[in-house]
Amino acid sequence: MSVKVPAARTRVGNYELGKTIGEGSFAKVKVAKNVQTGDVVAIKILDRDQVLRHKMVEQLKREISTMKLIKHPNVVKIFEVMASKTKIYVVIEFVDGGELFDKIARHGRLKEDEARRYFQQLIKAVDYCHSRGVFHRDLKVCLHALHDFLYSFS
């Protein structure tokens, strides 16, 4: 008779890693759970060698210090940064629901009041960042949100 032992979950610090929720050229984002508090977070995992190879150390430091400065309900919060010999882990707020574009693709056009609410959140967040001297160098995020907003009325 054999006994089934559940597979050990990967842990990073106080966090138990779950499924991958996003993937880019230099990072993977996983959902995670703080085993002490039960809080659900997202963890951006970067390969340390790739960061060094692509000379992204200063850019990463700048991104982290900027995220620590920004405290706004419509901007993702950063909680902590950890590193191992091979990986860099950036623990950030988990925002449920996925991307706005995917929501529109799944459910069709937004109702005007819902689209207005998303657009107002975007503008408030960008205005807050600008008021603190923080400017997003890759505005595709904002442009995608604006596109989604306009698309929802076409």
DSSP file (Angstrom, degrees, kcal/mol; ACC not computed):
  #  RESIDUE AA STRUCTURE BP1 BP2  ACC     N-H-->O    O-->H-N    N-H-->O    O-->H-N    TCO  KAPPA ALPHA  PHI   PSI    X-CA   Y-CA   Z-CA
    1    1 A M              0   0    0      0, 0.0     2,-0.3     0, 0.0     0, 0.0   0.000 360.0 360.0 360.0 130.6    0.0    0.0    0.0
    2    2 A S        -     0   0    0      2,-0.0     2,-0.5     0, 0.0     0, 0.0  -0.811 360.0-141.2-107.8 147.9    1.4    3.4   -1.0
    3    3 A V        -     0   0    0     -2,-0.3     2,-0.5     2,-0.0     0, 0.0  -0.899  17.9-130.0-106.2 130.3    0.7    6.7    0.7
    4    4 A K        -     0   0    0     -2,-0.5    -2,-0.0     1,-0.0     0, 0.0  -0.686  20.4-164.2 -81.9 124.9    0.3    9.8   -1.5
    5    5 A V        -     0   0    0     -2,-0.5     3,-0.1     3,-0.0    -2,-0.0  -0.942  24.9-117.7-108.1 124.7    2.5   12.7   -0.3
    6    6 A P        -     0   0    0      0, 0.0     3,-0.1     0, 0.0     2,-0.0  -0.309  38.8 -97.2 -61.3 143.3    1.5   16.1   -1.7
    7    7 A A        -     0   0    0      1,-0.1     2,-0.2     0, 0.0     0, 0.0  -0.326  43.0-106.5 -60.3 138.8    4.2   17.7   -3.8
    8    8 A A        -     0   0    0     -3,-0.1     2,-0.3     1,-0.1    -1,-0.1  -0.484  33.5-131.5 -68.0 133.5    6.3   20.2   -1.9
    9    9 A R        -     0   0    0     -2,-0.2     2,-0.3    -3,-0.1     9,-0.1  -0.634  23.9-106.6 -86.0 145.3    5.5   23.7   -2.9
   10   10 A T        -     0   0    0      7,-0.3     7,-2.9    -2,-0.3     2,-0.4  -0.527  37.4-160.3 -72.7 133.6    8.3   26.0   -3.7
   11   11 A R  E     -A   16   0A   0     -2,-0.3     2,-0.4     5,-0.2     5,-0.2  -0.932  16.3-172.9-118.8 142.5    8.9   28.7   -1.0
   12   12 A V  E >   -A   15   0A   0      3,-2.8     3,-2.4    -2,-0.4     2,-0.2  -0.965  69.8 -49.6-129.5 112.4   10.7   32.0   -1.2
   13   13 A G  T 3  S-     0   0    0     -2,-0.4    69,-0.0     1,-0.3     0, 0.0  -0.423 125.2 -18.4  58.3-128.0   11.1   33.6    2.2
   14   14 A N  T 3  S+     0   0    0     -2,-0.2    21,-3.1    -3,-0.1    22,-0.4   0.264 120.5  98.8 -89.4  11.1    7.7   33.5    3.8
   15   15 A Y  E <   -AB  12  34A   0     -3,-2.4    -3,-2.8    19,-0.2     2,-0.6  -0.846  59.4-152.3-112.1 135.6    5.9   33.0    0.5
   16   16 A E  E     -AB  11  33A   0     17,-2.7    17,-1.9    -2,-0.4    -5,-0.2  -0.913  28.9-130.7-100.3 119.3    4.6   29.8   -1.1
   17   17 A L  E     + B   0  32A   0     -7,-2.9    -7,-0.3    -2,-0.6    15,-0.2  -0.442  28.7 178.8 -76.5 141.9    4.7   30.1   -4.8
   18   18 A G  E     -     0   0A   0     13,-3.2    -1,-0.1     1,-0.3    14,-0.1  -0.146  42.1 -26.5-115.6-146.6    1.6   29.3   -6.9
   19   19 A K  E     -     0   0A   0     11,-0.1    12,-2.3     1,-0.1     2,-0.4  -0.246  65.4-101.0 -73.5 157.2    0.8   29.4  -10.6
   20   20 A T  E     + B   0  30A   0     10,-0.2    10,-0.3     1,-0.1    -1,-0.1  -0.622  36.4 176.9 -74.9 129.2    2.4   31.7  -13.2
   21   21 A I  E     +     0   0A   0      8,-3.2     2,-0.3    -2,-0.4     9,-0.2   0.443  65.1  12.9-114.1  -4.6    0.1   34.6  -14.0
   22   22 A G  E     - B   0  29A   0      7,-1.4     7,-3.0     2,-0.0     2,-0.3  -0.966  57.0-166.8-167.1 153.0    2.3   36.5  -16.3
   23   23 A E  E     + B   0  28A   0     -2,-0.3     5,-0.2     5,-0.2     2,-0.2  -0.981  11.6 167.1-150.4 134.1    5.5   36.1  -18.3
   24   24 A G        -     0   0    0      3,-3.2    -2,-0.0    -2,-0.3     5,-0.0  -0.599  53.2 -79.7-129.2-167.8    7.7   38.6  -20.1
   25   25 A S  S    S+     0   0    0     -2,-0.2     3,-0.1     1,-0.2    -1,-0.0   0.872 126.0  17.6 -65.4 -38.3   11.1   38.7  -21.7
   26   26 A F  S    S+     0   0    0      1,-0.1    21,-0.8    20,-0.0     2,-0.3   0.474 124.0  40.3-116.1  -5.0   13.0   39.1  -18.4
   27   27 A A  E     - C   0  46A   0     19,-0.2    -3,-3.2     2,-0.0     2,-0.4  -0.969  51.9-150.8-147.7 159.1   10.6   38.1  -15.8
   28   28 A K  E     -BC  23  45A   0     17,-2.0    17,-3.7    -2,-0.3     2,-0.5  -0.971  18.4-148.1-124.5 142.6    7.9   35.7  -14.7
   29   29 A V  E     -BC  22  44A   0     -7,-3.0    -8,-3.2    -2,-0.4    -7,-1.4  -0.962  17.5-177.6-117.6 126.8    5.1   36.7  -12.3
   30   30 A K  E     -BC  20  43A   0     13,-2.4    13,-3.1    -2,-0.5     2,-0.3  -0.903  28.0-120.5-120.2 148.7    3.6   34.1  -10.0
   31   31 A V  E     - C   0  42A   0    -12,-2.3   -13,-3.2    -2,-0.4     2,-0.3  -0.635  40.5-179.2 -79.1 147.0    0.8   34.3   -7.5
   32   32 A A  E     -BC  17  41A   0      9,-2.7     9,-2.6    -2,-0.3     2,-0.4  -0.961  22.8-137.0-147.1 161.9    2.0   33.5   -3.9
   33   33 A K  E     -BC  16  40A   0    -17,-1.9   -17,-2.7    -2,-0.3     2,-0.7  -0.985  20.3-127.8-125.8 130.7    0.7   33.2   -0.4
   34   34 A N  E  >  -B   15   0A   0      5,-3.1     4,-3.0    -2,-0.4   -19,-0.2  -0.673  19.1-153.5 -73.8 116.9    2.4   34.5    2.7
   35   35 A V  T  4 S+     0   0    0    -21,-3.1    -1,-0.2    -2,-0.7   -20,-0.1   0.700  90.4  48.4 -70.8 -18.4    2.4   31.4    4.9
   36   36 A Q  T  4 S+     0   0    0    -22,-0.4    -1,-0.2     3,-0.1   -21,-0.1   0.877 128.0  19.1 -85.7 -41.5    2.5   33.5    8.1
   37   37 A T  T  4 S-     0   0    0      2,-0.1    -2,-0.2     0, 0.0     3,-0.1   0.678  92.0-127.7-103.9 -20.9   -0.4   36.0    7.3
   38   38 A G     <  +     0   0    0     -4,-3.0    -3,-0.1     1,-0.3     2,-0.1   0.424  56.1 150.6  84.7  -1.6   -2.3   34.2    4.6
   39   39 A D        -     0   0    0     -5,-0.2    -5,-3.1    -6,-0.1     2,-0.5  -0.372  43.0-133.1 -66.2 141.6   -2.1   37.3    2.3
   40   40 A V  E     +C   33   0A   0     -7,-0.2    54,-0.6    -3,-0.1     2,-0.2  -0.838  35.2 163.9 -97.1 132.2   -2.0   36.7   -1.4
   41   41 A V  E     -CD  32  93A   0     -9,-2.6    -9,-2.7    -2,-0.5     2,-0.4  -0.788  35.1-116.6-133.8 175.4    0.6   38.6   -3.4
   42   42 A A  E     -CD  31  92A   0     50,-2.8    50,-3.2    -2,-0.2     2,-0.5  -0.945  23.0-154.9-114.1 143.7    2.3   38.5   -6.8
   43   43 A I  E     -CD  30  91A   0    -13,-3.1   -13,-2.4    -2,-0.4     2,-0.6  -0.969   4.7-151.4-124.3 119.6    6.0   37.8   -7.1
   44   44 A K  E     -CD  29  90A   0     46,-2.8    46,-2.6    -2,-0.5     2,-0.6  -0.785  17.6-159.4 -86.1 121.3    8.0   39.1  -10.0
   45   45 A I  E     -CD  28  89A   0    -17,-3.7   -17,-2.0    -2,-0.6     2,-0.4  -0.913   9.5-174.2-111.9 118.7   10.9   36.7  -10.5
   46   46 A L  E     -CD  27  88A   0     42,-2.9    42,-2.4    -2,-0.6     2,-0.6  -0.883  28.8-119.5-112.7 142.7   13.9   37.9  -12.5
   47   47 A D  E  >  - D   0  87A   0    -21,-0.8     4,-2.1    -2,-0.4    40,-0.2  -0.709  20.5-147.4 -79.3 119.3   16.9   35.8  -13.6
   48   48 A R  H  > S+     0   0    0     38,-2.6     4,-2.1    -2,-0.6     5,-0.2   0.869  95.4  52.4 -58.7 -41.0   19.9   37.5  -11.9
   49   49 A D  H  > S+     0   0    0     37,-0.5     4,-3.2     1,-0.2    -1,-0.2   0.896 109.1  50.0 -63.4 -40.6   22.2   36.6  -14.8
   50   50 A Q  H  > S+     0   0    0      2,-0.2     4,-2.4     1,-0.2    -1,-0.2   0.903 108.5  52.5 -64.9 -40.6   19.9   38.1  -17.4
   51   51 A V  H  <>S+     0   0    0     -4,-2.1     5,-3.0     1,-0.2     6,-0.4   0.924 115.8  41.0 -59.9 -44.5   19.6   41.3  -15.4
   52   52 A L  H ><5S+     0   0    0     -4,-2.1     3,-1.4     3,-0.2    -2,-0.2   0.920 113.7  52.4 -68.8 -44.5   23.4   41.5  -15.3
   53   53 A R  H 3<5S+     0   0    0     -4,-3.2    -2,-0.2     1,-0.3    -1,-0.2   0.865 113.8  42.9 -61.7 -37.8   23.9   40.4  -18.9
   54   54 A H  T 3<5S-     0   0    0     -4,-2.4    -1,-0.3    -5,-0.2    -2,-0.2   0.255 111.3-120.0 -94.3  12.4   21.5   43.1  -20.2
   55   55 A K  T < 5 +     0   0    0     -3,-1.4     4,-0.2     1,-0.1    -3,-0.2   0.903  68.1 139.4  52.0  48.0   22.9   45.8  -17.9
   56   56 A M     >< +     0   0    0     -5,-3.0     4,-2.7    -6,-0.2     5,-0.2   0.282  31.2 103.1-103.3   8.5   19.5   46.2  -16.2
   57   57 A V  H  > S+     0   0    0     -6,-0.4     4,-2.6     1,-0.2     5,-0.2   0.940  85.1  42.9 -60.2 -49.8   20.7   46.6  -12.6
   58   58 A E  H  > S+     0   0    0      1,-0.2     4,-2.6     2,-0.2    -1,-0.2   0.900 114.3  51.3 -64.9 -39.8   20.3   50.4  -12.5
   59   59 A Q  H  > S+     0   0    0     -4,-0.2     4,-2.4     2,-0.2    -1,-0.2   0.913 111.8  47.3 -62.4 -42.2   16.9   50.2  -14.2
   60   60 A L  H  X S+     0   0    0     -4,-2.7     4,-2.5     2,-0.2    -2,-0.2   0.912 111.8  49.8 -66.0 -43.6   15.7   47.6  -11.7
   61   61 A K  H  X S+     0   0    0     -4,-2.6     4,-2.7    -5,-0.2     5,-0.2   0.916 112.2  48.7 -59.7 -43.1   17.0   49.6   -8.8
   62   62 A R  H  X S+     0   0    0     -4,-2.6     4,-2.5     2,-0.2    -2,-0.2   0.909 110.6  50.6 -63.6 -43.3   15.2   52.7  -10.1
   63   63 A E  H  X S+     0   0    0     -4,-2.4     4,-2.4     2,-0.2    -2,-0.2   0.919 113.1  46.0 -61.1 -43.9   12.0   50.7  -10.7
   64   64 A I  H  X S+     0   0    0     -4,-2.5     4,-1.8     2,-0.2    -2,-0.2   0.932 113.8  46.7 -67.2 -46.2   12.1   49.4   -7.1
   65   65 A S  H  X S+     0   0    0     -4,-2.7     4,-1.1     1,-0.2    -1,-0.2   0.877 113.4  50.1 -65.8 -35.2   12.9   52.7   -5.5
   66   66 A T  H >X S+     0   0    0     -4,-2.5     4,-1.4    -5,-0.2     3,-0.5   0.925 108.5  51.6 -66.3 -44.4   10.2   54.4   -7.5
   67   67 A M  H 3< S+     0   0    0     -4,-2.4    11,-0.4     1,-0.2    -1,-0.2   0.848 106.9  54.6 -62.0 -32.6    7.6   51.8   -6.6
   68   68 A K  H 3< S+     0   0    0     -4,-1.8    -1,-0.2     1,-0.2    -2,-0.2   0.804 107.3  51.3 -69.5 -28.3    8.5   52.4   -2.9
   69   69 A L  H << S+     0   0    0     -4,-1.1     2,-0.5    -3,-0.5    -1,-0.2   0.807  94.6  82.4 -75.1 -31.0    7.8   56.1   -3.3
   70   70 A I     <  +     0   0    0     -4,-1.4     2,-0.5     6,-0.1    59,-0.0  -0.660  48.2 171.4 -89.0 120.2    4.4   55.7   -4.8
   71   71 A K        +     0   0    0     -2,-0.5     5,-0.1     6,-0.1     6,-0.1  -0.861  26.1 130.7-127.2  95.2    1.5   55.2   -2.5
   72   72 A H    >   -     0   0    0     -2,-0.5     3,-1.9     3,-0.4    53,-0.0  -0.997  61.0-124.9-147.2 141.5   -1.8   55.4   -4.4
   73   73 A P  T 3  S+     0   0    0      0, 0.0     4,-0.1     0, 0.0    -1,-0.1   0.709 111.8  49.7 -62.8 -18.8   -4.9   53.1   -4.5
   74   74 A N  T 3  S+     0   0    0     47,-0.1     2,-0.4     2,-0.1    51,-0.1   0.223  99.1  77.2-104.9  14.7   -4.6   52.8   -8.3
   75   75 A V  S <  S-     0   0    0     -3,-1.9    -3,-0.4    50,-0.0    47,-0.0  -0.991  90.0-108.1-125.0 132.0   -0.9   51.9   -8.4
   76   76 A V        -     0   0    0     -2,-0.4     2,-0.2     1,-0.1    -6,-0.1  -0.313  36.5-131.2 -59.6 133.0    0.4   48.4   -7.5
   77   77 A K        -     0   0    0     -4,-0.1    16,-2.7    -6,-0.1     2,-0.4  -0.573   7.8-139.6 -86.9 148.8    2.2   48.4   -4.1
   78   78 A I  E     +E   92   0A   0    -11,-0.4    14,-0.3    14,-0.2     3,-0.1  -0.912  19.0 178.6-105.5 136.2    5.6   46.9   -3.6
   79   79 A F  E     -     0   0A   0     12,-3.3     2,-0.3    -2,-0.4    13,-0.2   0.826  57.6 -26.5-104.4 -45.9    6.1   45.0   -0.3
   80   80 A E  E     -E   91   0A   0     11,-1.2    11,-3.1     2,-0.0     2,-0.4  -0.990  45.3-133.3-164.6 165.8    9.7   43.6   -0.4
   81   81 A V  E     +E   90   0A   0     -2,-0.3     2,-0.3     9,-0.2     9,-0.2  -0.996  24.8 175.8-129.3 134.2   12.6   42.5   -2.5
   82   82 A M  E     -E   89   0A   0      7,-2.8     7,-3.3    -2,-0.4     2,-0.3  -0.892   8.2-161.6-131.8 162.3   14.6   39.3   -2.0
   83   83 A A  E     -E   88   0A   0     -2,-0.3     5,-0.2     5,-0.2     2,-0.2  -0.998   8.4-171.4-146.7 149.1   17.4   37.6   -3.9
   84   84 A S        -     0   0    0      3,-2.8     5,-0.0    -2,-0.3   -36,-0.0  -0.568  53.3 -84.1-117.7-171.7   19.0   34.3   -4.1
   85   85 A K  S    S+     0   0    0     -2,-0.2     3,-0.1     1,-0.2    -2,-0.0   0.812 128.1  21.4 -65.2 -28.2   22.2   33.4   -6.0
   86   86 A T  S    S+     0   0    0      1,-0.1   -38,-2.6   -38,-0.1   -37,-0.5   0.618 120.5  48.4-116.5 -16.7   20.2   33.0   -9.3
   87   87 A K  E     -D   47   0A   0    -40,-0.2    -3,-2.8   -39,-0.1     2,-0.4  -0.891  54.5-148.5-131.0 155.8   17.0   35.0   -8.9
   88   88 A I  E     -DE  46  83A   0    -42,-2.4   -42,-2.9    -2,-0.3     2,-0.5  -0.993  19.8-158.8-119.0 130.8   15.6   38.4   -7.8
   89   89 A Y  E     -DE  45  82A   0     -7,-3.3    -7,-2.8    -2,-0.4     2,-0.6  -0.949   7.7-169.8-117.2 120.9   12.1   38.3   -6.2
   90   90 A V  E     -DE  44  81A   0    -46,-2.6   -46,-2.8    -2,-0.5     2,-0.6  -0.940  13.5-151.9-111.3 112.7   10.0   41.5   -6.1
   91   91 A V  E     +DE  43  80A   0    -11,-3.1   -12,-3.3    -2,-0.6   -11,-1.2  -0.751  26.7 167.6 -89.9 119.2    6.9   41.0   -3.9
   92   92 A I  E     -DE  42  78A   0    -50,-3.2   -50,-2.8    -2,-0.6   -14,-0.2  -0.798  41.8 -75.3-128.5 167.9    4.1   43.2   -5.1
   93   93 A E  E     -D   41   0A   0    -16,-2.7     2,-0.6    -2,-0.3   -52,-0.2  -0.372  44.9-128.2 -61.6 136.3    0.4   43.6   -4.5
   94   94 A F        -     0   0    0    -54,-0.6     2,-0.6    -2,-0.1   -54,-0.1  -0.802  21.7-164.6 -88.7 124.8   -1.8   41.0   -6.2
   95   95 A V    >   -     0   0    0     -2,-0.6     3,-0.6   -19,-0.0     2,-0.1  -0.947  11.8-145.7-113.4 114.3   -4.5   42.6   -8.3
   96   96 A D  T 3   +     0   0    0     -2,-0.6    -2,-0.0     1,-0.2     0, 0.0  -0.376  69.4  54.2 -75.9 152.4   -7.2   40.1   -9.3
   97   97 A G  T 3  S-     0   0    0     -2,-0.1    -1,-0.2     2,-0.0     6,-0.1   0.181  86.5-125.2 114.9 -17.1   -9.1   40.3  -12.6
   98   98 A G    <   -     0   0    0     -3,-0.6     2,-0.2     4,-0.1   -77,-0.0  -0.270  57.4 -18.2  76.5-164.1   -6.4   40.3  -15.2
   99   99 A E     >  -     0   0    0      1,-0.1     4,-1.8     4,-0.0     3,-0.2  -0.534  53.3-129.7 -85.1 145.8   -5.9   42.9  -18.0
  100  100 A L  H  > S+     0   0    0      1,-0.2     4,-2.3     2,-0.2     5,-0.2   0.880 108.8  56.9 -59.2 -40.7   -8.7   45.2  -19.0
  101  101 A F  H  > S+     0   0    0      1,-0.2     4,-2.5     2,-0.2    -1,-0.2   0.911 106.2  49.9 -59.0 -42.3   -8.2   44.3  -22.7
  102  102 A D  H  > S+     0   0    0      1,-0.2     4,-2.3     2,-0.2    -1,-0.2   0.877 108.5  53.2 -64.1 -37.3   -8.8   40.6  -21.9
  103  103 A K  H  X S+     0   0    0     -4,-1.8     4,-2.8     2,-0.2     5,-0.3   0.920 110.8  45.9 -62.8 -43.8  -11.9   41.5  -20.0
  104  104 A I  H  X S+     0   0    0     -4,-2.3     4,-2.3     1,-0.2    -2,-0.2   0.901 111.8  52.0 -66.3 -40.0  -13.3   43.4  -23.0
  105  105 A A  H  < S+     0   0    0     -4,-2.5    -2,-0.2    -5,-0.2    -1,-0.2   0.885 116.2  41.0 -63.0 -38.3  -12.3   40.6  -25.3
  106  106 A R  H  < S+     0   0    0     -4,-2.3    -2,-0.2    -5,-0.2    -1,-0.2   0.906 130.8  22.4 -75.2 -43.2  -14.1   38.1  -23.1
  107  107 A H  H  < S-     0   0    0     -4,-2.8    -3,-0.2     1,-0.3    -2,-0.2   0.438 100.6-127.9-111.2  -1.0  -17.3   40.1  -22.3
  108  108 A G     <  +     0   0    0     -4,-2.3    -1,-0.3    -5,-0.3    -2,-0.1  -0.376  62.5   2.5  83.9-166.8  -17.5   42.6  -25.1
  109  109 A R  S    S-     0   0    0      1,-0.1     2,-0.2    -2,-0.1    43,-0.1  -0.114  73.4-118.5 -57.8 146.9  -17.9   46.4  -24.7
  110  110 A L        -     0   0    0     39,-0.1     2,-0.1     1,-0.1    -1,-0.1  -0.532  29.4-106.2 -80.0 151.5  -17.9   48.0  -21.3
  111  111 A K     >  -     0   0    0     -2,-0.2     4,-2.7     1,-0.1     3,-0.3  -0.493  36.3-111.0 -70.2 152.0  -20.9   49.9  -20.1
  112  112 A E  H  > S+     0   0    0      1,-0.2     4,-2.7     2,-0.2     5,-0.2   0.881 116.2  50.2 -57.6 -42.6  -20.2   53.6  -20.1
  113  113 A D  H  > S+     0   0    0      2,-0.2     4,-1.8     1,-0.2    -1,-0.2   0.878 112.8  47.2 -66.0 -35.8  -20.2   54.0  -16.3
  114  114 A E  H  > S+     0   0    0     -3,-0.3     4,-2.1     2,-0.2    -2,-0.2   0.923 113.2  47.9 -69.6 -44.0  -17.7   51.1  -15.9
  115  115 A A  H  X S+     0   0    0     -4,-2.7     4,-2.5     1,-0.2    -2,-0.2   0.902 111.0  52.1 -62.1 -41.3  -15.4   52.4  -18.7
  116  116 A R  H  X S+     0   0    0     -4,-2.7     4,-2.6    -5,-0.3    -1,-0.2   0.900 107.7  51.8 -61.4 -41.4  -15.5   55.9  -17.1
  117  117 A R  H  X S+     0   0    0     -4,-1.8     4,-2.1     2,-0.2    -2,-0.2   0.919 111.6  46.1 -63.3 -44.5  -14.5   54.4  -13.7
  118  118 A Y  H  X S+     0   0    0     -4,-2.1     4,-2.3     2,-0.2    -2,-0.2   0.926 113.4  49.3 -62.7 -44.7  -11.5   52.6  -15.2
  119  119 A F  H  X S+     0   0    0     -4,-2.5     4,-2.6     1,-0.2    -2,-0.2   0.906 109.9  50.8 -63.6 -41.6  -10.5   55.7  -17.2
  120  120 A Q  H  X S+     0   0    0     -4,-2.6     4,-2.6     1,-0.2    -1,-0.2   0.898 109.4  51.5 -62.8 -40.1  -10.7   57.9  -14.1
  121  121 A Q  H  X S+     0   0    0     -4,-2.1     4,-2.3     2,-0.2    -2,-0.2   0.920 110.9  48.4 -61.8 -43.9   -8.6   55.4  -12.1
  122  122 A L  H  X S+     0   0    0     -4,-2.3     4,-2.5     2,-0.2     5,-0.2   0.940 113.2  46.2 -61.0 -49.0   -6.0   55.5  -14.8
  123  123 A I  H  X S+     0   0    0     -4,-2.6     4,-2.7     1,-0.2     5,-0.2   0.896 112.2  51.0 -64.3 -40.9   -5.9   59.3  -15.0
  124  124 A K  H  X S+     0   0    0     -4,-2.6     4,-2.5     2,-0.2    -1,-0.2   0.910 111.8  47.7 -62.8 -42.0   -5.8   59.7  -11.2
  125  125 A A  H  X S+     0   0    0     -4,-2.3     4,-2.4    -5,-0.2    -2,-0.2   0.932 114.1  45.4 -65.6 -46.1   -2.8   57.2  -11.0
  126  126 A V  H  X S+     0   0    0     -4,-2.5     4,-2.7     2,-0.2    -2,-0.2   0.915 113.8  49.9 -64.1 -42.7   -0.9   58.9  -13.8
  127  127 A D  H  X S+     0   0    0     -4,-2.7     4,-2.4    -5,-0.2    -2,-0.2   0.918 110.7  50.1 -61.7 -44.0   -1.6   62.4  -12.4
  128  128 A Y  H  X S+     0   0    0     -4,-2.5     4,-0.8     2,-0.2    -2,-0.2   0.937 112.3  46.9 -59.5 -47.9   -0.4   61.2   -8.9
  129  129 A C  H ><>S+     0   0    0     -4,-2.4     5,-2.9     1,-0.2     3,-1.0   0.931 112.6  49.3 -60.8 -46.1    2.8   59.8  -10.3
  130  130 A H  H ><5S+     0   0    0     -4,-2.7     3,-1.8     1,-0.3    -1,-0.2   0.869 104.8  58.6 -62.2 -36.7    3.4   63.0  -12.4
  131  131 A S  H 3<5S+     0   0    0     -4,-2.4    -1,-0.3     1,-0.3    -2,-0.2   0.712 108.3  47.3 -66.9 -18.3    2.8   65.2   -9.3
  132  132 A R  T <<5S-     0   0    0     -3,-1.0    -1,-0.3    -4,-0.8    -2,-0.2   0.196 123.6-103.4-105.5  13.6    5.7   63.3   -7.6
  133  133 A G  T < 5S+     0   0    0     -3,-1.8     2,-0.6     1,-0.2    -3,-0.2   0.698  78.6 134.9  75.5  18.9    8.0   63.6  -10.5
  134  134 A V      < +     0   0    0     -5,-2.9     2,-0.4    -6,-0.2    -1,-0.2  -0.903  28.7 179.4-105.6 122.0    7.5   60.0  -11.7
  135  135 A F        -     0   0    0     -2,-0.6     2,-0.4    -3,-0.1    -9,-0.0  -0.985  29.3-123.6-124.9 130.0    7.0   59.5  -15.4
  136  136 A H        -     0   0    0     -2,-0.4     3,-0.2     1,-0.2     6,-0.0  -0.578  14.6-158.9 -74.8 123.0    6.5   56.1  -17.0
  137  137 A R  S    S+     0   0    0     -2,-0.4     2,-0.5     1,-0.2    -1,-0.2   0.669  86.5  49.6 -78.3 -15.5    9.1   55.6  -19.7
  138  138 A D    >   +     0   0    0      1,-0.1     3,-1.0    -3,-0.0     4,-0.2  -0.824  66.1 178.9-124.0  90.6    7.0   52.9  -21.4
  139  139 A L  T 3>  +     0   0    0     -2,-0.5     4,-3.0     1,-0.2     5,-0.2   0.354  53.8 103.6 -78.3   8.7    3.6   54.4  -21.8
  140  140 A K  H 3> S+     0   0    0      1,-0.2     4,-3.0     2,-0.2    -1,-0.2   0.851  77.8  58.0 -60.0 -31.0    2.2   51.4  -23.6
  141  141 A V  H <> S+     0   0    0     -3,-1.0     4,-2.0     2,-0.2    -1,-0.2   0.952 111.3  40.4 -61.1 -48.8    0.4   50.4  -20.4
  142  142 A C  H  > S+     0   0    0     -4,-0.2     4,-2.6     1,-0.2    -2,-0.2   0.902 116.0  50.8 -66.4 -40.7   -1.4   53.8  -20.4
  143  143 A L  H  X S+     0   0    0     -4,-3.0     4,-3.0     2,-0.2    -2,-0.2   0.881 108.5  52.0 -66.6 -36.9   -2.0   53.6  -24.1
  144  144 A H  H  X S+     0   0    0     -4,-3.0     4,-2.9    -5,-0.2    -1,-0.2   0.927 110.9  48.0 -62.5 -43.6   -3.4   50.1  -23.9
  145  145 A A  H  X S+     0   0    0     -4,-2.0     4,-2.4     2,-0.2    -2,-0.2   0.914 113.1  47.5 -63.7 -42.2   -5.8   51.3  -21.1
  146  146 A L  H  X S+     0   0    0     -4,-2.6     4,-2.8     2,-0.2     5,-0.2   0.923 112.3  50.1 -63.9 -43.5   -6.8   54.3  -23.3
  147  147 A H  H  X S+     0   0    0     -4,-3.0     4,-3.2     1,-0.2     5,-0.2   0.929 110.8  49.4 -58.3 -46.1   -7.3   52.0  -26.3
  148  148 A D  H  X S+     0   0    0     -4,-2.9     4,-1.7     1,-0.2    -1,-0.2   0.903 111.2  50.3 -60.6 -41.1   -9.4   49.6  -24.2
  149  149 A F  H  < S+     0   0    0     -4,-2.4     4,-0.3     2,-0.2    -2,-0.2   0.946 115.8  40.5 -62.4 -49.2  -11.5   52.5  -23.0
  150  150 A L  H >< S+     0   0    0     -4,-2.8     3,-1.5     1,-0.2     4,-0.5   0.887 112.5  55.8 -68.3 -38.7  -12.1   53.9  -26.5
  151  151 A Y  H >< S+     0   0    0     -4,-3.2     3,-1.3     1,-0.3    -1,-0.2   0.841  95.3  67.2 -60.5 -34.5  -12.6   50.4  -28.0
  152  152 A S  T 3< S+     0   0    0     -4,-1.7    -1,-0.3     1,-0.3    -2,-0.2   0.674 104.6  43.9 -65.5 -14.6  -15.3   49.7  -25.5
  153  153 A F  T <         0   0    0     -3,-1.5    -1,-0.3    -4,-0.3    -2,-0.2   0.490 360.0 360.0-105.4  -5.4  -17.5   52.4  -27.2
  154  154 A S    <         0   0    0     -3,-1.3    -2,-0.1    -4,-0.5    -1,-0.1   0.505 360.0 360.0 -78.0 360.0  -16.8   51.5  -30.9
